[in-house]
Amino acid sequence: MTERKIICSRIKENIKMLLSVCNKKHGEIYQCIYVGKFMIAGSRYLTVKINDDLGLGEFCIDASRLSSAVSSFPKDCEISFILSDGFLELKGKGRKYKISLINSMYPLRDEREEYEDINANSQFFINSIKKASYAVNVNDARPYLQGVCIDGGFVGTDGYKTCFISDEDIETISKPIVPLDFIKILPVVCDNGKFKLSNRSIKFDSGNIEITSNLIDGIFPDIRRAIPKNEIDISVNRIDLIEAVSTCRNVGLSDILSITGENGSLLIKSEKIQKDSASASIEYHGEDFRTGFNAIYLVSALKSIESTEVKIKVNKDNSHLLLIDNETIHIITKVFL
């Protein structure tokens, strides 16, 4: 029998994080947390490792049951963890839980895999890859579109909308495609973490926590080919454009809208209902043009931009819309009218 007393706050958030990455679809063992010199949970493709030795030895335990038990204790409570005879007991503050251990070997990752550091500020990396991920569709049938590609910056796309954050200083040994599950679990704030890359995996290491994921196999499309050439530059108020597009979409009962720029007036119309009530006009600065677009994709891009004025590039002939936000480019695929 082994017994250790641990303050609840020390492990409560860690166990909650480990539970969030467990994936029962990959088998019973991936519903568990491995406890040893560190704690590990995840799936066949994603692993979270927390460097915290509880001093209880090695065992596997159901993540959901352990999380429920620990969550019932106050944060400042000292919990007695007692390991014996195939069970883990938790005692403290008049509460007592007994959880069966899982009699299986946890599939640990190969620690011999060689990684190279990615030369990038960790906070910038996190901010950029999370921002680019809004354009990703995890349910897309094409696996290579289910993540963000690192290629002269960060690129996310679902084939209809694209977000490209340029950073030529980021050098990688290939053009890795980072899964959305890895991106979602990255901390929002981190000053001292490091990102590392191997031929098949990406790792984030903050010292206390390591998050490792397989990369997505496939060839990511070259989004630079979608950037309009000989473009027209226009400038418009972002909020006014969101309201105009949303109004036309709701009144016109269609996601497909046309946008026409003429004589300083930007006319947005529903292509389904040809009524004045299904159109909106706002001021803009730039040359004349006309194109079609999907309202949902344009609004999602506009909402990810923080600046008041948005710069748009477009060709005179029906072309993709290019939204410029400092070092970020949003591409909204054209719709033929």
Secondary structure, DSSP 4 states (H G I P E B T S, - for coil): -EEEEEEHHHHHHHHHHHHHH--GGG-GGGGEEEESSSEEEE-SSEEEEE----SS-SEEEEHHHHHHHHHTS-TTPEEEEEEETTEEEEEETTEEEEEEEE-S------TT---EE--S-HHHHHHHHHHHGGG--TT-SSGGGSEEEESSEEEEE-SSEEEEEE-TT---SS--EEEHHHHHHS-S--SS-EEEE-SSEEEEE-SSEEEEEEPPPS----GGGGSPSSPEEEEEEHHHHHHHHHHHHHHHT-SEEEEEEETTEEEEEESS--SGGGEEEEE-BS--EEEEEEHHHHHHHHHT--SSEEEEEE-SSS--EEEEETTEEEEE-----
